[in-house]
Amino acid sequence: MAPIPTPPADPQDAPDAYVGLDVAGAERLARERGWSTVRSLPPGAMVTMEFRSGRLNFEVSDGTVQRCWKG
């Protein structure tokens, strides 16, 4: 049986640092810091629960990041 590959490590970045930023600036900053996928969602959006290494999620209201989490 083949070994299970180890996913790459997430960037050493604090998700709370994005809260309060405008969404365009937050997305640009996240990509500069090494996040491979950046996802912006409206408040209360239905999302799947799978964890994806390298993904950063933003909950955005009125163009501002209200909440941020990995995966």
N, C-alpha and C positions, 0 to 999 in steps of 0.2 A: 504494500500500500504506500502511496506517495505521501510525504509529510505535508501537513497543513502549513501553508505559507504564513509568515508573520506579517501583519499589515504594517505599513510605515507609521512612524510616530506622528501624532498631531503636532502642529507648531506649538512652541512654548508661549502661549498667549492667553490672557485672561478674558473670557467672554464678557465679563461685566464692564470692561473698558470700552465696549461699543455702545452701551446704553446711553441714550441722549444724543448720539451723533445723527446727522442726516444720513439717509439710507445710501445715497450715491457715494458719499465719502467713506462710510463704514464698509461698503462692499469693496471699494478700491483698496482701502487699508488692509482688509482681511486678505485679499489676494496678494498684496505686497508682502504680507507676513507669512505667506506660504499655504494658506487654505486652498485646497484644490477645488472645492465646491462651496459656493455661498448661496444660501437660499433665503429669500425674503418672503414672509408670509403675513397675511392680514391677521388681526386678533381673532382668536377662536377658530382658525382654519383647521380642517381635518387633515391630519398627517399620518403617514404610516409610522410604525414604531421601530422599524429596523434601524440599527445603528450603523452609520457609514463613517469609517475613519476618514479624516480629512475634510469633513463637511461642517460648516458653521451655519447655524440657523438664526435668522433675525425675525422677530415679531415686530412689524412696522405699522404705526398708526400716524396719519397726517405727515408722512415723509420722515418720521423720526423713529429710530430703533427704541422700542420699549422693553424688549427682553432679548437675550441672546443665549444660545446653548450649543454645545458640541453634538455632533452625530447626525 
